[in-house]
Amino acid sequence: QVQLVESGGGLVQPGGSLRLSCAASGGIFSSYDMGWYRQVPGNQRELVATITNFGRHNYADSVKGRFTISRDNAKKMVSLQMISLKPEDTAVYYCSAGIGGPGNYWGQGTQVTVSS
């Protein structure tokens, strides 16, 4: 069983930056594929970025060039660096872990609001 706890969300102005972190406990972190997803009320949860246990990245087209996902297996953490934030990035961001792709375990989410 893997527990995930996100942090780092908040209110930021358009064009600003935020760094989200996800701390994992339980399981063998290095064996999991990790991902960040986001959800706006009334919409489906959507993929933002994933990183495999080997470190391969994948990004949604809407965030390419602005968001960077990274992982630190020693610290059992995955991060999402977000720059050039837009109002449409406003959502609850969720961390996820899984074998053969994220999705088996989820954190509780952290709110990101981009507004002036």
Rosetta blueprint (number, residue, H / E / L):
1 Q L
2 V L
3 Q E
4 L E
5 V E
6 E E
7 S E
8 G L
9 G L
10 G E
11 L E
12 V E
13 Q L
14 P L
15 G L
16 G L
17 S L
18 L E
19 R E
20 L E
21 S E
22 C E
23 A E
24 A E
25 S E
26 G L
27 G L
28 I L
29 F H
30 S H
31 S H
32 Y L
33 D E
34 M E
35 G E
36 W E
37 Y E
38 R E
39 Q E
40 V L
41 P L
42 G L
43 N L
44 Q L
45 R L
46 E E
47 L E
48 V E
49 A E
50 T E
51 I E
52 T L
53 N L
54 F L
55 G L
56 R L
57 H E
58 N E
59 Y E
60 A L
61 D L
62 S L
63 V L
64 K L
65 G L
66 R L
67 F E
68 T E
69 I E
70 S E
71 R E
72 D E
73 N L
74 A L
75 K L
76 K L
77 M E
78 V E
79 S E
80 L E
81 Q E
82 M E
83 I L
84 S L
85 L L
86 K L
87 P H
88 E H
89 D H
90 T L
91 A E
92 V E
93 Y E
94 Y E
95 C E
96 S E
97 A E
98 G E
99 I L
100 G L
101 G L
102 P L
103 G L
104 N L
105 Y E
106 W E
107 G L
108 Q L
109 G L
110 T E
111 Q E
112 V E
113 T E
114 V E
115 S L
116 S L
